[in-house]
Amino acid sequence: KIQTYQGEHVKSISHYDTEGNLCRQRGYWAEMINTIDTETGYTTKTEFLDENGKYALNEEGWAYVEREYKRKKLSKETYYDTEGNPVFVESVGYARYEVKMDNLDRFTEEAWFDEDDGLLNTKDGYARRILTYDKEDERRDAPPISEEYYDANENRVNCADGYARVEYEYDANDRMIEKRYYDMNGDPVVGQEGYWRYKTGYTMHGQQGFERYYGTDGKLLMMPDKGYASVEYIYENKKYLSRETYYDENGDEVIGYNGYSR
């Protein structure tokens, strides 16, 4: 076996017999070739070939894959068979993955497709994920304020974590300070993490000041895995955590899962 490199990236892998001729390894392919972008180092195409230089299926059942990147993120990926037809790859769960972007090059949608170019539900329970941004915020790196999930039939659907929509709020420094979950009907729902709404805040010196968890009724909710509904942090000399205190849903001090209240 001979490997070549383009910088630190593998450019090709080739297998040869005792006569120096290309030969297939385990009956699949003889040579793998990566096309690597010289500026970014990203692999934009991977091809598997037989001993005659023609496309061959690899162990996962595909012959080549093409990728595109935008803003250092994968924006499109399609797997093909030896005839150039899209092919479903079980290990990744799709034949094609693609994202859409707004005029500021922010990701607004990602979708997964089967070999017939139809939307495909992934293992996470949805076929499309839609992201929205604050209309007043025109920064390219602005964080999304919501995510919604849709199935292959274009219906809003709960993802594997138990919600169909999640909303975010941020402070002036883009730190997430609130998160809320909703079901496919738009009603508040408790997500896999065990709460409907999470809220936090930061001190003027950048330290986390508190964390609070709420149920779908809008009231503080005890978190079984934590043993409290809220926690407050106090710092010494602006940055050294000197005290943390746990509270139940009524605002009374409580012993947390770690065996103490403060």
Disulfide bonds with the S-S distance in Angstrom:
none
